[in-house]
Amino acid sequence: MSDSPPRPTRTPPTANDDRWIVEPGDHLWHIAEETLADRGVEPTTRRIERYWRRLIDANRSVVGDNPDLIRPGMEIVLPE
């Protein structure tokens, strides 16, 4: 049994989208995982971690020094 809260139901971006609008309950790891899956890449832990780091780097001006503090409404750039 997991203690983490359930993810909100949302329509994930398509593979052509290059942005993600943060919704309540989103976090960068989840965004990385969903983006990889949407792009047809198997979201293994290693791949998610690499893409998660790329998300942070690509969005440093948005997420600042603490990427755990993303807020609903923020627009996250999804790197290739």
Phi and psi restraints in degrees (range 20) as a CNS / XPLOR table:
assign (resid 1 and name C) (resid 2 and name N)
       (resid 2 and name CA) (resid 2 and name C) 1.0 -98.1 20.0 2
assign (resid 2 and name N) (resid 2 and name CA)
       (resid 2 and name C) (resid 3 and name N) 1.0 142.1 20.0 2
assign (resid 2 and name C) (resid 3 and name N)
       (resid 3 and name CA) (resid 3 and name C) 1.0 -90.8 20.0 2
assign (resid 3 and name N) (resid 3 and name CA)
       (resid 3 and name C) (resid 4 and name N) 1.0 -5.5 20.0 2
assign (resid 3 and name C) (resid 4 and name N)
       (resid 4 and name CA) (resid 4 and name C) 1.0 -75.9 20.0 2
assign (resid 4 and name N) (resid 4 and name CA)
       (resid 4 and name C) (resid 5 and name N) 1.0 146.7 20.0 2
assign (resid 4 and name C) (resid 5 and name N)
       (resid 5 and name CA) (resid 5 and name C) 1.0 -69.2 20.0 2
assign (resid 5 and name N) (resid 5 and name CA)
       (resid 5 and name C) (resid 6 and name N) 1.0 152.3 20.0 2
assign (resid 5 and name C) (resid 6 and name N)
       (resid 6 and name CA) (resid 6 and name C) 1.0 -65.7 20.0 2
assign (resid 6 and name N) (resid 6 and name CA)
       (resid 6 and name C) (resid 7 and name N) 1.0 147.4 20.0 2
assign (resid 6 and name C) (resid 7 and name N)
       (resid 7 and name CA) (resid 7 and name C) 1.0 -72.8 20.0 2
assign (resid 7 and name N) (resid 7 and name CA)
       (resid 7 and name C) (resid 8 and name N) 1.0 144.2 20.0 2
assign (resid 7 and name C) (resid 8 and name N)
       (resid 8 and name CA) (resid 8 and name C) 1.0 -68.5 20.0 2
assign (resid 8 and name N) (resid 8 and name CA)
       (resid 8 and name C) (resid 9 and name N) 1.0 151.6 20.0 2
assign (resid 8 and name C) (resid 9 and name N)
       (resid 9 and name CA) (resid 9 and name C) 1.0 -78.7 20.0 2
assign (resid 9 and name N) (resid 9 and name CA)
       (resid 9 and name C) (resid 10 and name N) 1.0 129.4 20.0 2
assign (resid 9 and name C) (resid 10 and name N)
       (resid 10 and name CA) (resid 10 and name C) 1.0 -149.1 20.0 2
assign (resid 10 and name N) (resid 10 and name CA)
       (resid 10 and name C) (resid 11 and name N) 1.0 162.3 20.0 2
assign (resid 10 and name C) (resid 11 and name N)
       (resid 11 and name CA) (resid 11 and name C) 1.0 -90.6 20.0 2
assign (resid 11 and name N) (resid 11 and name CA)
       (resid 11 and name C) (resid 12 and name N) 1.0 111.5 20.0 2
assign (resid 11 and name C) (resid 12 and name N)
       (resid 12 and name CA) (resid 12 and name C) 1.0 -68.8 20.0 2
assign (resid 12 and name N) (resid 12 and name CA)
       (resid 12 and name C) (resid 13 and name N) 1.0 155.4 20.0 2
assign (resid 12 and name C) (resid 13 and name N)
       (resid 13 and name CA) (resid 13 and name C) 1.0 -65.7 20.0 2
assign (resid 13 and name N) (resid 13 and name CA)
       (resid 13 and name C) (resid 14 and name N) 1.0 154.6 20.0 2
assign (resid 13 and name C) (resid 14 and name N)
       (resid 14 and name CA) (resid 14 and name C) 1.0 -80.8 20.0 2
assign (resid 14 and name N) (resid 14 and name CA)
       (resid 14 and name C) (resid 15 and name N) 1.0 170.3 20.0 2
assign (resid 14 and name C) (resid 15 and name N)
       (resid 15 and name CA) (resid 15 and name C) 1.0 -61.8 20.0 2
assign (resid 15 and name N) (resid 15 and name CA)
       (resid 15 and name C) (resid 16 and name N) 1.0 -21.8 20.0 2
assign (resid 15 and name C) (resid 16 and name N)
       (resid 16 and name CA) (resid 16 and name C) 1.0 -85.5 20.0 2
assign (resid 16 and name N) (resid 16 and name CA)
       (resid 16 and name C) (resid 17 and name N) 1.0 -13.8 20.0 2
assign (resid 16 and name C) (resid 17 and name N)
       (resid 17 and name CA) (resid 17 and name C) 1.0 -73.0 20.0 2
assign (resid 17 and name N) (resid 17 and name CA)
       (resid 17 and name C) (resid 18 and name N) 1.0 142.3 20.0 2
assign (resid 17 and name C) (resid 18 and name N)
       (resid 18 and name CA) (resid 18 and name C) 1.0 -117.6 20.0 2
assign (resid 18 and name N) (resid 18 and name CA)
       (resid 18 and name C) (resid 19 and name N) 1.0 12.4 20.0 2
assign (resid 18 and name C) (resid 19 and name N)
       (resid 19 and name CA) (resid 19 and name C) 1.0 -139.5 20.0 2
assign (resid 19 and name N) (resid 19 and name CA)
       (resid 19 and name C) (resid 20 and name N) 1.0 153.8 20.0 2
assign (resid 19 and name C) (resid 20 and name N)
       (resid 20 and name CA) (resid 20 and name C) 1.0 -133.8 20.0 2
assign (resid 20 and name N) (resid 20 and name CA)
       (resid 20 and name C) (resid 21 and name N) 1.0 124.5 20.0 2
assign (resid 20 and name C) (resid 21 and name N)
       (resid 21 and name CA) (resid 21 and name C) 1.0 -90.8 20.0 2
assign (resid 21 and name N) (resid 21 and name CA)
       (resid 21 and name C) (resid 22 and name N) 1.0 119.6 20.0 2
assign (resid 21 and name C) (resid 22 and name N)
       (resid 22 and name CA) (resid 22 and name C) 1.0 -66.0 20.0 2
assign (resid 22 and name N) (resid 22 and name CA)
       (resid 22 and name C) (resid 23 and name N) 1.0 132.9 20.0 2
assign (resid 22 and name C) (resid 23 and name N)
       (resid 23 and name CA) (resid 23 and name C) 1.0 -115.4 20.0 2
assign (resid 23 and name N) (resid 23 and name CA)
       (resid 23 and name C) (resid 24 and name N) 1.0 162.0 20.0 2
assign (resid 23 and name C) (resid 24 and name N)
       (resid 24 and name CA) (resid 24 and name C) 1.0 -52.8 20.0 2
assign (resid 24 and name N) (resid 24 and name CA)
       (resid 24 and name C) (resid 25 and name N) 1.0 133.5 20.0 2
assign (resid 24 and name C) (resid 25 and name N)
       (resid 25 and name CA) (resid 25 and name C) 1.0 92.8 20.0 2
assign (resid 25 and name N) (resid 25 and name CA)
       (resid 25 and name C) (resid 26 and name N) 1.0 -13.2 20.0 2
assign (resid 25 and name C) (resid 26 and name N)
       (resid 26 and name CA) (resid 26 and name C) 1.0 -70.7 20.0 2
assign (resid 26 and name N) (resid 26 and name CA)
       (resid 26 and name C) (resid 27 and name N) 1.0 151.0 20.0 2
assign (resid 26 and name C) (resid 27 and name N)
       (resid 27 and name CA) (resid 27 and name C) 1.0 -147.7 20.0 2
assign (resid 27 and name N) (resid 27 and name CA)
       (resid 27 and name C) (resid 28 and name N) 1.0 159.5 20.0 2
assign (resid 27 and name C) (resid 28 and name N)
       (resid 28 and name CA) (resid 28 and name C) 1.0 -61.8 20.0 2
assign (resid 28 and name N) (resid 28 and name CA)
       (resid 28 and name C) (resid 29 and name N) 1.0 -33.9 20.0 2
assign (resid 28 and name C) (resid 29 and name N)
       (resid 29 and name CA) (resid 29 and name C) 1.0 -62.3 20.0 2
assign (resid 29 and name N) (resid 29 and name CA)
       (resid 29 and name C) (resid 30 and name N) 1.0 -45.8 20.0 2
assign (resid 29 and name C) (resid 30 and name N)
       (resid 30 and name CA) (resid 30 and name C) 1.0 -62.7 20.0 2
assign (resid 30 and name N) (resid 30 and name CA)
       (resid 30 and name C) (resid 31 and name N) 1.0 -41.7 20.0 2
assign (resid 30 and name C) (resid 31 and name N)
       (resid 31 and name CA) (resid 31 and name C) 1.0 -62.9 20.0 2
assign (resid 31 and name N) (resid 31 and name CA)
       (resid 31 and name C) (resid 32 and name N) 1.0 -42.3 20.0 2
assign (resid 31 and name C) (resid 32 and name N)
       (resid 32 and name CA) (resid 32 and name C) 1.0 -62.2 20.0 2
assign (resid 32 and name N) (resid 32 and name CA)
       (resid 32 and name C) (resid 33 and name N) 1.0 -45.9 20.0 2
assign (resid 32 and name C) (resid 33 and name N)
       (resid 33 and name CA) (resid 33 and name C) 1.0 -61.6 20.0 2
assign (resid 33 and name N) (resid 33 and name CA)
       (resid 33 and name C) (resid 34 and name N) 1.0 -47.7 20.0 2
assign (resid 33 and name C) (resid 34 and name N)
       (resid 34 and name CA) (resid 34 and name C) 1.0 -66.2 20.0 2
assign (resid 34 and name N) (resid 34 and name CA)
       (resid 34 and name C) (resid 35 and name N) 1.0 -40.1 20.0 2
assign (resid 34 and name C) (resid 35 and name N)
       (resid 35 and name CA) (resid 35 and name C) 1.0 -64.1 20.0 2
assign (resid 35 and name N) (resid 35 and name CA)
       (resid 35 and name C) (resid 36 and name N) 1.0 -45.1 20.0 2
assign (resid 35 and name C) (resid 36 and name N)
       (resid 36 and name CA) (resid 36 and name C) 1.0 -59.9 20.0 2
assign (resid 36 and name N) (resid 36 and name CA)
       (resid 36 and name C) (resid 37 and name N) 1.0 -47.4 20.0 2
assign (resid 36 and name C) (resid 37 and name N)
       (resid 37 and name CA) (resid 37 and name C) 1.0 -61.2 20.0 2
assign (resid 37 and name N) (resid 37 and name CA)
       (resid 37 and name C) (resid 38 and name N) 1.0 -42.6 20.0 2
assign (resid 37 and name C) (resid 38 and name N)
       (resid 38 and name CA) (resid 38 and name C) 1.0 -63.4 20.0 2
assign (resid 38 and name N) (resid 38 and name CA)
       (resid 38 and name C) (resid 39 and name N) 1.0 -27.4 20.0 2
assign (resid 38 and name C) (resid 39 and name N)
       (resid 39 and name CA) (resid 39 and name C) 1.0 -91.9 20.0 2
assign (resid 39 and name N) (resid 39 and name CA)
       (resid 39 and name C) (resid 40 and name N) 1.0 7.0 20.0 2
assign (resid 39 and name C) (resid 40 and name N)
       (resid 40 and name CA) (resid 40 and name C) 1.0 81.8 20.0 2
assign (resid 40 and name N) (resid 40 and name CA)
       (resid 40 and name C) (resid 41 and name N) 1.0 17.5 20.0 2
assign (resid 40 and name C) (resid 41 and name N)
       (resid 41 and name CA) (resid 41 and name C) 1.0 -103.0 20.0 2
assign (resid 41 and name N) (resid 41 and name CA)
       (resid 41 and name C) (resid 42 and name N) 1.0 128.6 20.0 2
assign (resid 41 and name C) (resid 42 and name N)
       (resid 42 and name CA) (resid 42 and name C) 1.0 -62.7 20.0 2
assign (resid 42 and name N) (resid 42 and name CA)
       (resid 42 and name C) (resid 43 and name N) 1.0 120.9 20.0 2
assign (resid 42 and name C) (resid 43 and name N)
       (resid 43 and name CA) (resid 43 and name C) 1.0 -82.2 20.0 2
assign (resid 43 and name N) (resid 43 and name CA)
       (resid 43 and name C) (resid 44 and name N) 1.0 74.4 20.0 2
assign (resid 43 and name C) (resid 44 and name N)
       (resid 44 and name CA) (resid 44 and name C) 1.0 -75.0 20.0 2
assign (resid 44 and name N) (resid 44 and name CA)
       (resid 44 and name C) (resid 45 and name N) 1.0 161.8 20.0 2
assign (resid 44 and name C) (resid 45 and name N)
       (resid 45 and name CA) (resid 45 and name C) 1.0 -56.3 20.0 2
assign (resid 45 and name N) (resid 45 and name CA)
       (resid 45 and name C) (resid 46 and name N) 1.0 -42.8 20.0 2
assign (resid 45 and name C) (resid 46 and name N)
       (resid 46 and name CA) (resid 46 and name C) 1.0 -63.6 20.0 2
assign (resid 46 and name N) (resid 46 and name CA)
       (resid 46 and name C) (resid 47 and name N) 1.0 -44.0 20.0 2
assign (resid 46 and name C) (resid 47 and name N)
       (resid 47 and name CA) (resid 47 and name C) 1.0 -66.8 20.0 2
assign (resid 47 and name N) (resid 47 and name CA)
       (resid 47 and name C) (resid 48 and name N) 1.0 -40.7 20.0 2
assign (resid 47 and name C) (resid 48 and name N)
       (resid 48 and name CA) (resid 48 and name C) 1.0 -61.6 20.0 2
assign (resid 48 and name N) (resid 48 and name CA)
       (resid 48 and name C) (resid 49 and name N) 1.0 -44.9 20.0 2
assign (resid 48 and name C) (resid 49 and name N)
       (resid 49 and name CA) (resid 49 and name C) 1.0 -60.7 20.0 2
assign (resid 49 and name N) (resid 49 and name CA)
       (resid 49 and name C) (resid 50 and name N) 1.0 -44.5 20.0 2
assign (resid 49 and name C) (resid 50 and name N)
       (resid 50 and name CA) (resid 50 and name C) 1.0 -61.9 20.0 2
assign (resid 50 and name N) (resid 50 and name CA)
       (resid 50 and name C) (resid 51 and name N) 1.0 -44.6 20.0 2
assign (resid 50 and name C) (resid 51 and name N)
       (resid 51 and name CA) (resid 51 and name C) 1.0 -70.6 20.0 2
assign (resid 51 and name N) (resid 51 and name CA)
       (resid 51 and name C) (resid 52 and name N) 1.0 -36.1 20.0 2
assign (resid 51 and name C) (resid 52 and name N)
       (resid 52 and name CA) (resid 52 and name C) 1.0 -57.6 20.0 2
assign (resid 52 and name N) (resid 52 and name CA)
       (resid 52 and name C) (resid 53 and name N) 1.0 -44.2 20.0 2
assign (resid 52 and name C) (resid 53 and name N)
       (resid 53 and name CA) (resid 53 and name C) 1.0 -64.7 20.0 2
assign (resid 53 and name N) (resid 53 and name CA)
       (resid 53 and name C) (resid 54 and name N) 1.0 -38.3 20.0 2
assign (resid 53 and name C) (resid 54 and name N)
       (resid 54 and name CA) (resid 54 and name C) 1.0 -65.8 20.0 2
assign (resid 54 and name N) (resid 54 and name CA)
       (resid 54 and name C) (resid 55 and name N) 1.0 -38.4 20.0 2
assign (resid 54 and name C) (resid 55 and name N)
       (resid 55 and name CA) (resid 55 and name C) 1.0 -59.3 20.0 2
assign (resid 55 and name N) (resid 55 and name CA)
       (resid 55 and name C) (resid 56 and name N) 1.0 -46.5 20.0 2
assign (resid 55 and name C) (resid 56 and name N)
       (resid 56 and name CA) (resid 56 and name C) 1.0 -60.7 20.0 2
assign (resid 56 and name N) (resid 56 and name CA)
       (resid 56 and name C) (resid 57 and name N) 1.0 -48.2 20.0 2
assign (resid 56 and name C) (resid 57 and name N)
       (resid 57 and name CA) (resid 57 and name C) 1.0 -61.5 20.0 2
assign (resid 57 and name N) (resid 57 and name CA)
       (resid 57 and name C) (resid 58 and name N) 1.0 -42.0 20.0 2
assign (resid 57 and name C) (resid 58 and name N)
       (resid 58 and name CA) (resid 58 and name C) 1.0 -71.9 20.0 2
assign (resid 58 and name N) (resid 58 and name CA)
       (resid 58 and name C) (resid 59 and name N) 1.0 -18.0 20.0 2
assign (resid 58 and name C) (resid 59 and name N)
       (resid 59 and name CA) (resid 59 and name C) 1.0 -122.2 20.0 2
assign (resid 59 and name N) (resid 59 and name CA)
       (resid 59 and name C) (resid 60 and name N) 1.0 22.1 20.0 2
assign (resid 59 and name C) (resid 60 and name N)
       (resid 60 and name CA) (resid 60 and name C) 1.0 -54.5 20.0 2
assign (resid 60 and name N) (resid 60 and name CA)
       (resid 60 and name C) (resid 61 and name N) 1.0 -37.6 20.0 2
assign (resid 60 and name C) (resid 61 and name N)
       (resid 61 and name CA) (resid 61 and name C) 1.0 -69.7 20.0 2
assign (resid 61 and name N) (resid 61 and name CA)
       (resid 61 and name C) (resid 62 and name N) 1.0 -21.1 20.0 2
assign (resid 61 and name C) (resid 62 and name N)
       (resid 62 and name CA) (resid 62 and name C) 1.0 -93.0 20.0 2
assign (resid 62 and name N) (resid 62 and name CA)
       (resid 62 and name C) (resid 63 and name N) 1.0 -46.2 20.0 2
assign (resid 62 and name C) (resid 63 and name N)
       (resid 63 and name CA) (resid 63 and name C) 1.0 -89.5 20.0 2
assign (resid 63 and name N) (resid 63 and name CA)
       (resid 63 and name C) (resid 64 and name N) 1.0 -15.4 20.0 2
assign (resid 63 and name C) (resid 64 and name N)
       (resid 64 and name CA) (resid 64 and name C) 1.0 66.9 20.0 2
assign (resid 64 and name N) (resid 64 and name CA)
       (resid 64 and name C) (resid 65 and name N) 1.0 -149.2 20.0 2
assign (resid 64 and name C) (resid 65 and name N)
       (resid 65 and name CA) (resid 65 and name C) 1.0 -82.7 20.0 2
assign (resid 65 and name N) (resid 65 and name CA)
       (resid 65 and name C) (resid 66 and name N) 1.0 -12.7 20.0 2
assign (resid 65 and name C) (resid 66 and name N)
       (resid 66 and name CA) (resid 66 and name C) 1.0 -125.7 20.0 2
assign (resid 66 and name N) (resid 66 and name CA)
       (resid 66 and name C) (resid 67 and name N) 1.0 90.9 20.0 2
assign (resid 66 and name C) (resid 67 and name N)
       (resid 67 and name CA) (resid 67 and name C) 1.0 -67.8 20.0 2
assign (resid 67 and name N) (resid 67 and name CA)
       (resid 67 and name C) (resid 68 and name N) 1.0 -6.6 20.0 2
assign (resid 67 and name C) (resid 68 and name N)
       (resid 68 and name CA) (resid 68 and name C) 1.0 -77.6 20.0 2
assign (resid 68 and name N) (resid 68 and name CA)
       (resid 68 and name C) (resid 69 and name N) 1.0 -9.7 20.0 2
assign (resid 68 and name C) (resid 69 and name N)
       (resid 69 and name CA) (resid 69 and name C) 1.0 -106.3 20.0 2
assign (resid 69 and name N) (resid 69 and name CA)
       (resid 69 and name C) (resid 70 and name N) 1.0 47.9 20.0 2
assign (resid 69 and name C) (resid 70 and name N)
       (resid 70 and name CA) (resid 70 and name C) 1.0 -79.6 20.0 2
assign (resid 70 and name N) (resid 70 and name CA)
       (resid 70 and name C) (resid 71 and name N) 1.0 151.3 20.0 2
assign (resid 70 and name C) (resid 71 and name N)
       (resid 71 and name CA) (resid 71 and name C) 1.0 -126.7 20.0 2
assign (resid 71 and name N) (resid 71 and name CA)
       (resid 71 and name C) (resid 72 and name N) 1.0 150.9 20.0 2
assign (resid 71 and name C) (resid 72 and name N)
       (resid 72 and name CA) (resid 72 and name C) 1.0 -52.9 20.0 2
assign (resid 72 and name N) (resid 72 and name CA)
       (resid 72 and name C) (resid 73 and name N) 1.0 138.2 20.0 2
assign (resid 72 and name C) (resid 73 and name N)
       (resid 73 and name CA) (resid 73 and name C) 1.0 97.3 20.0 2
assign (resid 73 and name N) (resid 73 and name CA)
       (resid 73 and name C) (resid 74 and name N) 1.0 -19.2 20.0 2
assign (resid 73 and name C) (resid 74 and name N)
       (resid 74 and name CA) (resid 74 and name C) 1.0 -63.3 20.0 2
assign (resid 74 and name N) (resid 74 and name CA)
       (resid 74 and name C) (resid 75 and name N) 1.0 144.3 20.0 2
assign (resid 74 and name C) (resid 75 and name N)
       (resid 75 and name CA) (resid 75 and name C) 1.0 -104.5 20.0 2
assign (resid 75 and name N) (resid 75 and name CA)
       (resid 75 and name C) (resid 76 and name N) 1.0 117.7 20.0 2
assign (resid 75 and name C) (resid 76 and name N)
       (resid 76 and name CA) (resid 76 and name C) 1.0 -102.8 20.0 2
assign (resid 76 and name N) (resid 76 and name CA)
       (resid 76 and name C) (resid 77 and name N) 1.0 128.6 20.0 2
assign (resid 76 and name C) (resid 77 and name N)
       (resid 77 and name CA) (resid 77 and name C) 1.0 -78.7 20.0 2
assign (resid 77 and name N) (resid 77 and name CA)
       (resid 77 and name C) (resid 78 and name N) 1.0 132.3 20.0 2
assign (resid 77 and name C) (resid 78 and name N)
       (resid 78 and name CA) (resid 78 and name C) 1.0 -101.0 20.0 2
assign (resid 78 and name N) (resid 78 and name CA)
       (resid 78 and name C) (resid 79 and name N) 1.0 105.1 20.0 2
assign (resid 78 and name C) (resid 79 and name N)
       (resid 79 and name CA) (resid 79 and name C) 1.0 -64.3 20.0 2
assign (resid 79 and name N) (resid 79 and name CA)
       (resid 79 and name C) (resid 80 and name N) 1.0 160.3 20.0 2
